[in-house]
Amino acid sequence: MSKREEKEVVVPASAPLAESAYEKAQFLVSSRYTPAQRDILAAVLEDGKSYTDNQAKQALETYLRKELK
């Protein structure tokens, strides 16, 4: 078993809390999205890039609202 070092991060009270960001692979296994939504996210999200939940939802909505040609 490997040991994982945990570092405590102290955030000043005046600093706004950042929204958590996740990798594409984490969205693809999330139960928050339906299998069809996960398929779309697999196509629209870039590998190696982190997204907030709101950014992933926005990418999904943008794709679904696209006009068909």
Backbone as ProteinMPNN parsed JSONL, in Angstrom:
{"seq_chain_A": "MSKREEKEVVVPASAPLAESAYEKAQFLVSSRYTPAQRDILAAVLEDGKSYTDNQAKQALETYLRKELK", "coords_chain_A": {"N_chain_A": [[0.842, -1.18, 0.0], [0.514, 2.196, -0.747], [1.504, 5.273, 0.753], [-0.338, 8.197, 1.169], [0.236, 11.547, 1.103], [-1.309, 14.05, 2.919], [-2.203, 17.342, 2.586], [-3.019, 20.164, 4.399], [-5.118, 22.739, 3.465], [-5.38, 26.118, 3.887], [-7.807, 28.498, 3.646], [-8.3, 31.9, 3.302], [-10.858, 33.741, 5.044], [-12.03, 35.78, 3.585], [-11.694, 35.11, 0.948], [-13.3, 33.897, -1.979], [-14.879, 30.713, -2.266], [-13.732, 28.248, -4.428], [-15.293, 26.472, -7.068], [-15.494, 22.946, -7.296], [-13.491, 21.089, -9.575], [-13.5, 18.643, -12.158], [-12.143, 15.796, -13.889], [-12.623, 14.668, -17.289], [-13.063, 11.883, -17.373], [-14.156, 11.392, -14.869], [-16.687, 12.523, -15.031], [-17.793, 10.794, -16.849], [-18.31, 8.467, -15.472], [-20.037, 9.199, -13.567], [-23.002, 9.052, -11.625], [-24.747, 11.053, -11.758], [-25.466, 11.821, -14.248], [-27.369, 10.686, -17.097], [-27.018, 7.635, -19.056], [-27.121, 8.393, -21.803], [-26.534, 11.126, -21.66], [-23.942, 10.964, -20.656], [-22.662, 9.822, -22.838], [-22.77, 11.959, -24.648], [-21.259, 13.852, -23.239], [-18.807, 12.544, -23.355], [-18.156, 12.997, -25.969], [-18.059, 15.808, -26.215], [-16.441, 16.945, -24.195], [-13.011, 17.704, -23.495], [-10.115, 15.6, -23.384], [-7.973, 15.36, -20.551], [-8.512, 17.862, -19.558], [-9.916, 19.898, -17.001], [-13.182, 20.333, -15.626], [-15.829, 22.247, -14.191], [-18.875, 21.298, -12.531], [-20.942, 22.894, -13.46], [-19.847, 23.843, -15.877], [-19.703, 21.474, -17.356], [-22.428, 20.828, -17.515], [-23.26, 23.03, -19.014], [-21.883, 22.605, -21.434], [-23.15, 20.28, -22.246], [-25.827, 21.188, -22.537], [-25.433, 23.112, -24.559], [-24.673, 21.478, -26.691], [-27.03, 19.96, -27.005], [-28.843, 21.907, -27.781], [-28.042, 22.634, -30.247], [-28.569, 23.45, -33.631], [-29.928, 21.316, -36.054], [-28.497, 20.277, -39.146]], "CA_chain_A": [[0.0, 0.0, 0.0], [1.278, 3.438, -0.768], [1.005, 6.307, 1.652], [-0.714, 9.436, 0.491], [0.419, 12.692, 1.981], [-2.424, 14.983, 2.882], [-1.82, 18.693, 2.956], [-4.154, 20.985, 4.8], [-5.153, 24.011, 2.765], [-6.074, 27.143, 4.656], [-8.352, 29.523, 2.765], [-8.743, 33.063, 4.072], [-12.309, 33.893, 5.1], [-12.492, 36.74, 2.587], [-11.547, 34.549, -0.393], [-14.445, 33.086, -2.394], [-14.573, 29.299, -2.44], [-13.758, 27.824, -5.821], [-16.106, 25.298, -7.339], [-14.662, 21.786, -7.593], [-13.343, 20.748, -10.987], [-13.337, 17.208, -12.346], [-11.652, 15.343, -15.186], [-13.634, 14.106, -18.189], [-13.338, 10.495, -16.976], [-15.005, 11.384, -13.68], [-18.057, 12.788, -15.48], [-18.278, 9.641, -17.609], [-18.736, 7.406, -14.551], [-20.916, 9.815, -12.58], [-24.41, 8.648, -11.672], [-25.517, 12.296, -11.864], [-25.893, 11.945, -15.645], [-27.911, 9.476, -17.711], [-26.071, 7.073, -20.02], [-27.117, 9.201, -23.03], [-25.813, 12.365, -21.359], [-22.522, 10.624, -20.532], [-22.16, 9.649, -24.202], [-22.578, 13.302, -25.208], [-20.11, 14.436, -22.542], [-17.605, 11.895, -23.882], [-17.852, 13.603, -27.262], [-17.848, 17.262, -26.187], [-15.397, 17.353, -23.253], [-11.658, 17.392, -23.945], [-9.293, 14.777, -22.495], [-6.926, 16.051, -19.824], [-8.954, 19.177, -19.105], [-10.837, 19.834, -15.864], [-14.412, 21.1, -15.779], [-16.737, 22.294, -13.049], [-20.152, 20.672, -12.866], [-21.694, 23.854, -14.277], [-19.267, 23.866, -17.215], [-20.113, 20.24, -18.029], [-23.85, 20.98, -17.833], [-23.36, 24.015, -20.089], [-21.434, 21.937, -22.658], [-24.225, 19.355, -22.59], [-26.957, 21.981, -23.03], [-25.036, 23.718, -25.831], [-24.749, 20.426, -27.701], [-28.425, 19.57, -27.216], [-29.571, 23.015, -28.408], [-27.482, 22.86, -31.575], [-29.528, 23.276, -34.716], [-29.578, 20.255, -36.994], [-28.282, 20.738, -40.523]], "C_chain_A": [[0.885, 1.24, 0.0], [0.648, 4.448, 0.168], [0.72, 7.556, 0.842], [-0.556, 10.57, 1.494], [-0.756, 13.633, 1.815], [-1.941, 16.327, 3.375], [-3.073, 19.473, 3.293], [-4.042, 22.335, 4.104], [-5.975, 24.987, 3.586], [-6.495, 28.242, 3.697], [-8.79, 30.7, 3.623], [-10.252, 33.241, 3.977], [-12.835, 34.822, 4.023], [-12.417, 36.198, 1.163], [-12.778, 33.723, -0.752], [-14.015, 31.637, -2.603], [-14.72, 28.925, -3.907], [-14.619, 26.572, -5.951], [-15.176, 24.145, -7.714], [-14.649, 21.507, -9.084], [-13.017, 19.259, -11.092], [-12.817, 16.923, -13.747], [-12.813, 14.75, -15.99], [-14.037, 12.696, -17.733], [-14.255, 10.419, -15.762], [-16.461, 11.671, -14.039], [-18.644, 11.551, -16.163], [-18.705, 8.474, -16.728], [-19.704, 7.925, -13.492], [-22.355, 9.34, -12.745], [-25.325, 9.871, -11.77], [-26.099, 12.457, -13.28], [-26.432, 10.611, -16.151], [-26.864, 8.904, -18.663], [-25.998, 7.885, -21.323], [-26.351, 10.506, -22.82], [-24.313, 12.103, -21.235], [-21.901, 10.397, -21.903], [-21.876, 11.001, -24.851], [-21.373, 13.965, -24.552], [-18.798, 13.828, -23.038], [-17.181, 12.532, -25.197], [-17.462, 15.073, -27.149], [-16.758, 17.723, -25.218], [-14.033, 16.894, -23.757], [-10.922, 16.548, -22.906], [-8.246, 15.651, -21.812], [-7.296, 17.428, -19.316], [-9.945, 18.989, -17.959], [-12.014, 20.767, -16.086], [-15.158, 21.136, -14.454], [-18.029, 21.613, -13.485], [-20.974, 21.601, -13.759], [-21.159, 23.925, -15.701], [-19.675, 22.624, -18.007], [-21.584, 20.315, -18.423], [-24.041, 21.941, -18.998], [-22.942, 23.396, -21.426], [-22.508, 20.978, -23.162], [-25.408, 20.105, -23.188], [-26.654, 22.616, -24.386], [-25.141, 22.69, -26.954], [-26.201, 20.083, -28.025], [-29.241, 20.659, -27.914], [-29.071, 23.337, -29.814], [-28.539, 22.585, -32.638], [-29.032, 22.193, -35.668], [-29.431, 20.821, -38.388], [-28.927, 19.792, -41.497]], "O_chain_A": [[1.899, 1.287, 0.696], [-0.568, 4.479, 0.354], [1.473, 7.91, -0.066], [-1.135, 10.553, 2.58], [-1.146, 13.969, 0.696], [-1.346, 16.436, 4.447], [-4.061, 19.442, 2.559], [-3.0, 22.987, 4.15], [-7.124, 24.713, 3.935], [-5.662, 28.845, 3.021], [-9.563, 30.528, 4.565], [-10.856, 32.928, 2.951], [-13.976, 34.671, 3.587], [-13.02, 36.775, 0.257], [-13.254, 32.935, 0.064], [-12.906, 31.376, -3.068], [-15.721, 29.253, -4.544], [-14.66, 25.73, -5.054], [-14.169, 24.363, -8.387], [-15.659, 21.666, -9.77], [-12.348, 18.693, -10.228], [-13.023, 17.709, -14.672], [-13.847, 14.38, -15.433], [-15.222, 12.363, -17.715], [-15.045, 9.483, -15.638], [-17.371, 11.122, -13.418], [-19.844, 11.292, -16.068], [-19.4, 7.575, -17.201], [-20.139, 7.171, -12.622], [-22.862, 9.238, -13.862], [-26.545, 9.729, -11.856], [-27.101, 13.147, -13.472], [-26.012, 9.546, -15.699], [-25.923, 9.603, -19.041], [-24.915, 8.044, -21.885], [-25.607, 10.941, -23.698], [-23.502, 12.926, -21.661], [-20.739, 10.741, -22.117], [-20.86, 11.168, -25.526], [-20.553, 14.575, -25.238], [-17.789, 14.527, -23.131], [-15.991, 12.6, -25.505], [-16.618, 15.541, -27.913], [-16.199, 18.803, -25.409], [-13.911, 15.833, -24.369], [-11.082, 16.75, -21.702], [-7.7, 16.57, -22.422], [-6.468, 18.098, -18.699], [-10.72, 18.033, -17.951], [-11.869, 21.848, -16.657], [-15.124, 20.174, -13.687], [-18.244, 21.381, -14.674], [-21.624, 21.149, -14.702], [-21.941, 24.056, -16.643], [-19.961, 22.717, -19.2], [-21.954, 19.916, -19.527], [-24.877, 21.708, -19.87], [-23.588, 23.642, -22.445], [-22.744, 20.879, -24.366], [-25.936, 19.707, -24.226], [-27.517, 22.654, -25.263], [-25.638, 22.995, -28.038], [-26.558, 19.933, -29.193], [-30.234, 20.353, -28.574], [-29.616, 24.211, -30.488], [-29.297, 21.619, -32.553], [-27.858, 22.164, -36.038], [-30.156, 21.738, -38.772], [-28.856, 20.008, -42.707]]}, "name": "protein", "num_of_chains": 1, "seq": "MSKREEKEVVVPASAPLAESAYEKAQFLVSSRYTPAQRDILAAVLEDGKSYTDNQAKQALETYLRKELK"}
